[in-house]
Amino acid sequence: MHGRTRSRHRLSTALAAFGLLATGAALQTAVGATHAHAATTHRILFDDGHAEEAGNADWIISTSKPDPLAQDSSPSAETDWTGALSSWGVDLQKTGSYSLKTATSALTYGGSSSTDLSNFDTLVLPEPNTLFTTAEKTAIMTFVKNGGGLFMISDHTGADRNNDGEDAVEILNDLMTNNSVDSTDPFGFSIDSLSISSDYPSAISDSSDPVLHGSFGTVTKSLIASGTTATLKPSDNSSVKGLLYRTGYSGNTGAFFATSTFGSGRVAFWGDSSPIDDGTGQSGNTLYDGWNDSGATNAALALNATEWLAGASSSGGGDGGGSGTCTAAQLLGNNGFESGNTTWSASSGVITNSSSESARSGSYYAWLDGYGTATTDTLSQSVTIPSGCTTAALSFYLHIDTAETSTSTAYDTLKVQVLNSSGTVLSTLATYSNLNAASGYTQRSFSLASYAGQTVTLKFTGTEGSTLQTSFVIDDTALNVS
């Protein structure tokens, strides 16, 4: 137990909180945006806001942006739309089950733009050549966590088409390792810094995999024409799966095409842009027809993967933005608070590494109240619980110490609540007080299975009276679904 008053608002903590408050506020808005799944039309957004047309690249489905239908509203051949990805776009359009758009500005989630990620089921990143901003990385990762599909297509190391010092390998690795949502290897793989000149990677034998055996055909091989691979790390994310491997490789190395899940969303990685290149595009570009390469099945791979990412396939993977499936996962971002004041929305100074209290693990924890004056502190995070999940177990470790001496009156309280997207309290899971003070941490657990299929906000509210302090200290939170 520490003293009756609290001194956590030191200059260093205050400055850190000030620098992160804007990020936390923006993230609260983003996480609160519900990812709506299309019932029959699967909405795909192709990115063209990160130098995807630099140099000889022409990674667009059409020169008409954001809507390719303005170029031709009923395309029957890939030349009806202009771009090296037009075959991909036209093949999807012809099914009648997809709505396609192109983003040309900064990627957002929870905003008002027509190309805001909340309006889509899948985002395609076809060899980006400029770094994503901090806000964009937050938007992308939150979109996936809340049920979106992410298709990341790389190229070989050194393929810096706009000469800005960054290539797709570095840019996509930066997205995965330097974001405010989860930088601890969230997808379970990293992209290798390699330049492999040529190969025909082979598919694994798995007749049940919806990407290898989807409605667009069976995948047997892909193509490397200067590309790279990924190293898988299933210990970081058990859902990661290599589908096609560089010749002579298997297991966790040499994966040329891989899938994974994150939160309730799905992820796909492809190690080269040549397979999606249909050989035609805007005048002046030197292109390569990998889409129709006779030694590979690249079209089926791209289209099946798009189908799976958008939640259109019937089996495998994550929730796909609202389908009735469930992949076992831990859904809370920054669940041990080690990334500081990110992902959570919290009162100033609540997320801290102050030595006046102790973390259960690591260095950071959440500390509500403890001032000995009338104070209300809050800590909250929004999360989407996939509709197919029958188990949703919320847990956290709580330590309470107090200077109150009463054994019968709750002067200071901590409420644990579930709110809807409008801020209405759906349930008060528990109320703790100074009467629950004890040494050490105690794990508390609750079922949120009744909220499957909903986006809810988990909120801790600490309310302290005007005299003696009570500290509510939280660490190692989790929301495990299956």
C-alpha positions as CSV (number, residue, x, y, z in Angstrom):
1,M,0.0,0.0,0.0
2,H,1.3,3.4,-0.9
3,G,0.6,6.7,0.8
4,R,-2.7,8.5,1.0
5,T,-2.1,10.7,-2.0
6,R,-0.8,9.9,-5.4
7,S,2.1,11.5,-7.4
8,R,2.0,9.8,-10.7
9,H,1.5,13.1,-12.7
10,R,5.2,13.7,-12.9
11,L,6.5,15.8,-15.8
12,S,7.7,12.8,-17.8
13,T,4.4,11.1,-17.5
14,A,2.5,14.2,-18.3
15,L,4.6,14.9,-21.4
16,A,4.2,11.3,-22.6
17,A,0.5,11.4,-22.1
18,F,0.3,14.8,-23.9
19,G,2.2,13.4,-26.9
20,L,-0.1,10.4,-27.2
21,L,-3.5,11.8,-26.4
22,A,-4.2,12.7,-30.0
23,T,-3.4,9.2,-31.1
24,G,-5.6,7.7,-28.4
25,A,-8.5,9.9,-29.3
26,A,-8.2,9.2,-33.0
27,L,-8.0,5.5,-32.3
28,Q,-11.1,5.5,-30.1
29,T,-13.0,6.8,-33.1
30,A,-11.5,4.3,-35.4
31,V,-12.0,1.3,-33.2
32,G,-15.6,2.3,-32.6
33,A,-16.4,2.1,-36.3
34,T,-18.2,-1.1,-37.0
35,H,-17.0,-3.1,-40.0
36,A,-20.2,-4.0,-41.8
37,H,-20.2,-7.1,-43.9
38,A,-21.9,-7.1,-47.3
39,A,-24.6,-9.8,-47.5
40,T,-24.3,-10.5,-51.2
41,T,-22.0,-7.9,-52.7
42,H,-18.4,-8.2,-51.5
43,R,-16.7,-4.8,-51.4
44,I,-13.1,-4.6,-52.5
45,L,-10.8,-1.5,-52.2
46,F,-7.6,-1.4,-54.3
47,D,-5.0,1.0,-53.0
48,D,-3.5,3.5,-55.4
49,G,-2.4,6.1,-52.9
50,H,1.1,4.8,-52.3
51,A,3.0,5.0,-55.6
52,E,1.5,1.9,-57.0
53,E,2.0,3.4,-60.5
54,A,5.6,4.5,-60.0
55,G,8.1,3.5,-62.6
56,N,6.9,0.6,-64.7
57,A,4.3,-0.4,-62.1
58,D,0.7,0.0,-63.2
59,W,-1.0,-1.7,-60.2
60,I,-4.5,-0.4,-60.9
61,I,-7.7,-2.1,-62.1
62,S,-8.7,1.0,-64.1
63,T,-7.7,4.5,-64.9
64,S,-11.2,5.5,-63.7
65,K,-10.9,6.2,-60.0
66,P,-12.5,5.6,-57.6
67,D,-15.1,3.8,-59.7
68,P,-13.9,1.6,-62.6
69,L,-17.5,1.4,-63.9
70,A,-17.1,4.9,-65.2
71,Q,-14.6,3.6,-67.8
72,D,-16.9,0.7,-68.7
73,S,-20.0,-0.3,-66.7
74,S,-20.2,-3.8,-68.1
75,P,-16.7,-5.0,-68.9
76,S,-16.3,-8.3,-70.7
77,A,-12.6,-8.3,-71.5
78,E,-9.7,-7.1,-69.5
79,T,-8.9,-4.4,-72.1
80,D,-12.3,-2.8,-71.3
81,W,-10.6,-1.4,-68.2
82,T,-7.0,0.1,-68.4
83,G,-4.4,-1.1,-65.9
84,A,-2.1,-4.0,-65.3
85,L,-4.6,-5.4,-62.7
86,S,-7.6,-5.0,-65.0
87,S,-7.9,-8.8,-65.5
88,W,-8.3,-9.2,-61.8
89,G,-10.9,-6.4,-61.6
90,V,-12.9,-7.5,-64.6
91,D,-13.0,-11.2,-63.6
92,L,-14.4,-10.1,-60.2
93,Q,-16.8,-7.7,-61.8
94,K,-18.2,-10.2,-64.2
95,T,-19.4,-12.5,-61.4
96,G,-21.9,-9.8,-60.3
97,S,-21.0,-10.4,-56.6
98,Y,-18.3,-7.8,-56.2
99,S,-18.2,-4.0,-55.9
100,L,-14.7,-2.6,-56.7
101,K,-13.2,0.8,-55.9
102,T,-9.8,2.5,-56.0
103,A,-8.4,4.6,-53.2
104,T,-6.1,7.5,-54.3
105,S,-5.7,9.3,-51.0
106,A,-4.8,8.5,-47.4
107,L,-6.5,5.4,-46.0
108,T,-8.9,6.0,-43.1
109,Y,-11.2,3.9,-41.0
110,G,-14.3,5.4,-39.4
111,G,-14.3,8.5,-41.5
112,S,-16.8,10.0,-44.0
113,S,-14.9,9.4,-47.3
114,S,-16.5,7.1,-49.8
115,T,-13.3,5.1,-49.8
116,D,-13.1,4.9,-46.0
117,L,-12.2,1.3,-45.0
118,S,-15.5,0.9,-43.0
119,N,-17.3,0.8,-46.4
120,F,-15.3,-2.3,-47.6
121,D,-14.8,-5.9,-46.8
122,T,-11.2,-6.2,-48.2
123,L,-8.3,-3.9,-48.8
124,V,-5.7,-4.8,-51.5
125,L,-2.2,-3.4,-51.2
126,P,-0.6,-4.1,-54.5
127,E,3.1,-3.5,-53.9
128,P,3.0,-0.1,-52.1
129,N,6.0,2.1,-52.6
130,T,5.6,4.7,-50.0
131,L,5.4,4.2,-46.2
132,F,2.0,4.3,-44.6
133,T,1.5,7.1,-42.1
134,T,1.0,6.4,-38.4
135,A,-2.7,7.2,-38.8
136,E,-3.0,4.9,-41.9
137,K,-1.4,2.0,-40.1
138,T,-3.8,2.4,-37.2
139,A,-6.7,2.5,-39.7
140,I,-5.5,-0.7,-41.6
141,M,-4.8,-2.7,-38.5
142,T,-8.0,-1.7,-36.8
143,F,-10.0,-2.5,-40.0
144,V,-8.5,-6.1,-40.0
145,K,-9.0,-6.6,-36.3
146,N,-12.6,-5.7,-36.7
147,G,-13.3,-8.2,-39.4
148,G,-11.7,-6.8,-42.7
149,G,-9.6,-8.7,-45.2
150,L,-6.1,-7.5,-46.0
151,F,-4.2,-8.6,-49.2
152,M,-0.6,-7.7,-49.1
153,I,1.4,-8.1,-52.3
154,S,5.2,-7.5,-52.1
155,D,8.0,-7.5,-54.6
156,H,11.7,-8.3,-54.2
157,T,13.9,-6.3,-51.9
158,G,15.4,-3.2,-53.6
159,A,12.3,-2.7,-55.8
160,D,12.2,1.0,-54.9
161,R,10.2,2.2,-58.0
162,N,10.0,5.9,-56.9
163,N,13.5,6.1,-55.4
164,D,12.3,7.3,-52.0
165,G,14.5,4.8,-50.1
166,E,11.6,2.4,-49.3
167,D,10.5,-0.8,-51.1
168,A,7.4,-3.0,-50.6
169,V,9.3,-5.4,-48.3
170,E,10.2,-2.6,-45.9
171,I,6.8,-0.9,-46.2
172,L,4.8,-4.0,-45.4
173,N,7.1,-5.1,-42.6
174,D,6.8,-1.6,-41.2
175,L,3.0,-1.9,-41.2
176,M,3.2,-5.1,-39.2
177,T,5.9,-4.1,-36.7
178,N,5.4,-0.4,-36.2
179,N,1.8,0.3,-35.6
180,S,-0.3,1.4,-32.6
181,V,-2.7,-1.5,-32.6
182,D,-0.4,-4.6,-32.3
183,S,3.3,-4.6,-33.2
184,T,4.1,-7.9,-31.7
185,D,4.1,-10.0,-34.9
186,P,0.3,-9.7,-35.2
187,F,0.0,-11.9,-38.4
188,G,2.7,-14.5,-37.5
189,F,5.1,-13.8,-40.4
190,S,7.7,-11.4,-41.6
191,I,8.7,-10.7,-45.2
192,D,12.2,-11.8,-46.2
193,S,14.7,-9.3,-47.7
194,L,15.4,-11.4,-50.7
195,S,15.5,-11.0,-54.5
196,I,14.6,-14.4,-56.0
197,S,15.0,-14.2,-59.8
198,S,12.7,-17.0,-60.9
199,D,10.7,-20.0,-59.7
200,Y,7.4,-21.7,-59.8
201,P,6.4,-22.2,-56.2
202,S,4.1,-25.2,-55.6
203,A,0.9,-25.4,-53.6
204,I,0.7,-27.6,-50.6
205,S,-1.7,-30.6,-50.6
206,D,-4.8,-29.5,-48.8
207,S,-8.1,-30.1,-50.5
208,S,-10.1,-28.3,-47.8
209,D,-8.3,-25.0,-48.2
210,P,-10.6,-22.4,-49.7
211,V,-7.8,-20.4,-51.3
212,L,-6.2,-23.3,-53.0
213,H,-9.6,-24.9,-53.9
214,G,-12.1,-22.0,-54.4
215,S,-14.9,-21.2,-56.8
216,F,-12.4,-19.7,-59.3
217,G,-10.5,-23.0,-59.7
218,T,-7.7,-25.1,-58.2
219,V,-4.3,-23.6,-57.5
220,T,-1.2,-25.7,-58.3
221,K,1.6,-23.3,-58.9
222,S,2.5,-19.6,-58.8
223,L,5.3,-17.6,-60.4
224,I,8.3,-15.7,-59.1
225,A,9.8,-13.3,-61.6
226,S,12.0,-11.4,-59.1
227,G,10.2,-11.7,-55.8
228,T,10.6,-12.7,-52.2
229,T,9.1,-15.0,-49.6
230,A,8.0,-14.9,-46.0
231,T,9.2,-16.5,-42.7
232,L,6.3,-17.9,-40.7
233,K,6.2,-17.7,-36.9
234,P,3.3,-19.9,-35.7
235,S,4.4,-19.4,-32.1
236,D,3.3,-15.7,-32.5
237,N,0.1,-16.5,-34.4
238,S,-1.1,-20.1,-34.7
239,S,-3.4,-19.3,-37.6
240,V,-0.5,-18.5,-40.0
241,K,-0.3,-21.0,-42.9
242,G,2.0,-21.3,-45.9
243,L,0.0,-22.2,-49.0
244,L,2.7,-22.1,-51.7
245,Y,6.4,-22.6,-51.2
246,R,9.6,-21.7,-53.1
247,T,11.2,-24.9,-54.6
248,G,13.1,-26.8,-51.9
249,Y,11.4,-25.1,-49.0
250,S,8.5,-26.0,-46.6
251,G,7.3,-25.4,-43.1
252,N,8.2,-22.0,-41.7
253,T,10.7,-20.8,-44.4
254,G,10.3,-20.0,-48.1
255,A,6.5,-19.3,-48.0
256,F,5.6,-17.5,-51.2
257,F,1.9,-17.2,-50.4
258,A,0.6,-17.3,-46.9
259,T,-2.6,-16.7,-45.0
260,S,-3.4,-15.7,-41.4
261,T,-6.0,-14.1,-39.2
262,F,-5.9,-11.2,-36.8
263,G,-8.8,-10.4,-34.5
264,S,-11.8,-11.3,-36.5
265,G,-10.2,-10.4,-39.8
266,R,-8.2,-12.3,-42.5
267,V,-4.8,-11.7,-44.1
268,A,-3.1,-12.9,-47.2
269,F,0.5,-12.4,-48.4
270,W,2.0,-12.8,-51.9
271,G,5.7,-12.4,-52.5
272,D,5.7,-10.9,-56.0
273,S,3.7,-8.5,-58.1
274,S,4.4,-10.3,-61.4
275,P,1.7,-12.9,-60.9
276,I,-1.0,-10.2,-60.8
277,D,0.3,-8.3,-63.8
278,D,-1.8,-9.0,-66.9
279,G,0.7,-7.5,-69.3
280,T,-1.5,-4.6,-70.5
281,G,-1.9,-1.2,-69.0
282,Q,-1.2,2.5,-69.6
283,S,1.1,3.5,-72.5
284,G,4.8,3.7,-71.7
285,N,4.9,1.0,-69.0
286,T,7.0,-2.2,-69.5
287,L,4.7,-4.9,-68.1
288,Y,4.8,-8.7,-67.8
289,D,1.9,-11.1,-68.3
290,G,2.1,-13.3,-65.2
291,W,-1.7,-13.5,-64.8
292,N,-1.9,-15.8,-67.9
293,D,1.5,-17.6,-67.4
294,S,0.9,-21.1,-68.7
295,G,3.1,-22.6,-66.0
296,A,1.1,-21.2,-63.1
297,T,-2.5,-20.7,-61.9
298,N,-2.1,-17.1,-60.7
299,A,-5.6,-16.0,-61.7
300,A,-7.2,-18.7,-59.6
301,L,-5.0,-17.8,-56.7
302,A,-5.7,-14.1,-56.8
303,L,-9.4,-14.6,-57.2
304,N,-9.9,-17.4,-54.7
305,A,-7.9,-15.4,-52.1
306,T,-10.0,-12.3,-52.7
307,E,-13.1,-14.4,-52.2
308,W,-11.8,-15.8,-49.0
309,L,-10.6,-12.4,-47.6
310,A,-14.0,-10.9,-48.3
311,G,-15.8,-13.7,-46.4
312,A,-17.4,-15.0,-49.6
313,S,-16.0,-18.5,-49.3
314,S,-17.7,-20.9,-46.9
315,S,-14.8,-22.3,-44.9
316,G,-11.5,-21.6,-43.3
317,G,-9.9,-18.5,-41.9
318,G,-11.3,-15.7,-39.8
319,D,-14.7,-14.0,-39.5
320,G,-14.5,-12.3,-42.8
321,G,-16.3,-9.2,-41.5
322,G,-19.3,-10.8,-40.1
323,S,-19.8,-14.4,-41.4
324,G,-20.8,-17.2,-39.1
325,T,-17.4,-18.6,-38.5
326,C,-15.0,-18.1,-35.6
327,T,-11.2,-18.5,-35.3
328,A,-9.8,-18.8,-31.8
329,A,-8.1,-15.5,-31.0
330,Q,-7.3,-12.9,-28.4
331,L,-9.1,-9.7,-29.5
332,L,-7.8,-6.9,-27.3
333,G,-5.1,-4.7,-28.6
334,N,-2.2,-3.7,-26.3
335,N,-3.7,-6.0,-23.8
336,G,-0.8,-5.8,-21.4
337,F,-0.4,-2.0,-21.8
338,E,3.3,-2.4,-22.8
339,S,2.8,-0.2,-25.9
340,G,1.9,2.7,-23.6
341,N,-1.1,4.9,-24.2
342,T,-2.2,3.3,-27.5
343,T,-5.3,1.3,-28.5
344,W,-7.1,2.0,-25.2
345,S,-8.9,5.3,-24.6
346,A,-7.9,6.4,-21.1
347,S,-7.9,9.3,-18.7
348,S,-4.6,11.2,-18.6
349,G,-1.9,9.2,-16.7
350,V,-4.0,6.0,-16.3
351,I,-1.7,3.9,-18.5
352,T,1.7,4.2,-16.7
353,N,5.0,2.6,-15.7
354,S,5.2,4.5,-12.4
355,S,7.2,2.8,-9.7
356,S,4.5,3.8,-7.1
357,E,2.6,0.7,-8.1
358,S,3.8,-2.5,-9.7
359,A,2.8,-4.1,-13.0
360,R,1.8,-7.8,-12.9
361,S,4.1,-8.4,-15.9
362,G,6.3,-6.1,-18.0
363,S,6.5,-2.5,-17.0
364,Y,3.2,-0.8,-17.9
365,Y,-0.2,-1.2,-16.3
366,A,-3.4,0.8,-15.9
367,W,-3.9,2.7,-12.6
368,L,-7.3,4.3,-11.9
369,D,-7.8,6.7,-9.0
370,G,-5.4,6.7,-6.0
371,Y,-5.4,10.5,-5.5
372,G,-7.2,10.9,-2.2
373,T,-9.4,13.6,-3.9
374,A,-12.7,13.4,-5.8
375,T,-11.6,11.8,-9.1
376,T,-13.1,9.8,-11.9
377,D,-10.8,7.8,-14.2
378,T,-11.8,5.7,-17.2
379,L,-10.2,3.1,-19.4
380,S,-12.0,1.7,-22.4
381,Q,-11.5,-0.2,-25.7
382,S,-14.0,-1.1,-28.4
383,V,-13.9,-4.6,-29.9
384,T,-15.9,-6.7,-32.4
385,I,-16.8,-10.2,-31.3
386,P,-17.3,-12.5,-34.3
387,S,-20.8,-13.8,-34.7
388,G,-19.8,-17.4,-35.0
389,C,-18.0,-17.5,-31.6
390,T,-19.7,-19.4,-28.8
391,T,-17.0,-18.5,-26.3
392,A,-15.9,-15.0,-25.5
393,A,-14.0,-14.9,-22.2
394,L,-13.0,-11.5,-20.8
395,S,-10.3,-11.6,-18.1
396,F,-8.0,-9.1,-16.4
397,Y,-5.9,-9.0,-13.3
398,L,-6.9,-6.5,-10.6
399,H,-5.1,-5.2,-7.6
400,I,-6.8,-2.8,-5.1
401,D,-5.1,-1.0,-2.3
402,T,-6.7,1.6,-0.1
403,A,-6.2,4.0,2.8
404,E,-9.8,3.7,3.7
405,T,-10.4,2.0,7.1
406,S,-14.1,1.2,6.8
407,T,-15.1,-2.5,6.7
408,S,-18.6,-1.8,5.6
409,T,-18.8,1.3,3.4
410,A,-17.8,1.4,-0.2
411,Y,-16.4,5.0,-0.6
412,D,-14.5,4.4,-3.8
413,T,-15.6,2.1,-6.6
414,L,-14.5,0.5,-9.9
415,K,-17.3,-0.4,-12.4
416,V,-16.6,-2.9,-15.2
417,Q,-19.2,-2.4,-18.0
418,V,-20.1,-3.3,-21.5
419,L,-21.4,-0.5,-23.7
420,N,-22.9,-0.4,-27.2
421,S,-21.6,1.9,-30.0
422,S,-23.9,4.7,-28.8
423,G,-22.4,4.6,-25.3
424,T,-25.4,3.0,-23.7
425,V,-24.5,0.6,-20.9
426,L,-25.6,-2.9,-21.8
427,S,-24.3,-4.6,-18.7
428,T,-22.4,-3.9,-15.5
429,L,-20.2,-7.0,-15.1
430,A,-18.9,-6.1,-11.7
431,T,-18.4,-3.3,-9.2
432,Y,-15.3,-3.4,-6.9
433,S,-14.5,-1.0,-4.1
434,N,-12.2,-0.2,-1.2
435,L,-13.8,-3.1,0.6
436,N,-12.1,-5.5,-1.9
437,A,-8.6,-4.3,-1.2
438,A,-6.0,-7.0,-0.9
439,S,-2.3,-7.6,-1.6
440,G,-1.3,-8.8,-5.0
441,Y,-3.3,-9.2,-8.2
442,T,-6.4,-11.4,-8.6
443,Q,-7.7,-12.5,-11.9
444,R,-11.3,-11.7,-12.7
445,S,-13.2,-13.4,-15.6
446,F,-16.6,-12.8,-17.3
447,S,-18.3,-14.3,-20.4
448,L,-19.2,-11.9,-23.2
449,A,-20.6,-14.7,-25.5
450,S,-24.0,-13.1,-25.5
451,Y,-22.5,-10.1,-27.5
452,A,-21.2,-12.3,-30.4
453,G,-21.8,-10.5,-33.7
454,Q,-21.7,-7.0,-32.0
455,T,-19.1,-4.3,-31.6
456,V,-19.0,-3.3,-27.9
457,T,-16.9,-1.1,-25.7
458,L,-15.3,-2.5,-22.6
459,K,-15.1,0.2,-20.0
460,F,-13.6,0.5,-16.5
461,T,-14.7,3.5,-14.5
462,G,-13.0,4.3,-11.2
463,T,-14.7,6.9,-8.9
464,E,-12.9,8.1,-5.8
465,G,-14.2,10.1,-2.9
466,S,-12.8,13.3,-1.5
467,T,-10.5,12.1,1.2
468,L,-8.7,8.8,1.5
469,Q,-7.2,7.1,-1.6
470,T,-8.1,3.9,-3.2
471,S,-6.1,2.6,-6.2
472,F,-7.5,0.2,-8.8
473,V,-4.7,-1.3,-10.7
474,I,-5.3,-3.4,-13.8
475,D,-2.9,-5.5,-16.0
476,D,-2.8,-8.4,-18.5
477,T,-6.3,-8.1,-20.0
478,A,-7.6,-10.6,-22.5
479,L,-10.7,-11.3,-24.6
480,N,-10.3,-14.9,-25.8
481,V,-12.9,-16.1,-28.4
482,S,-13.4,-19.5,-29.9
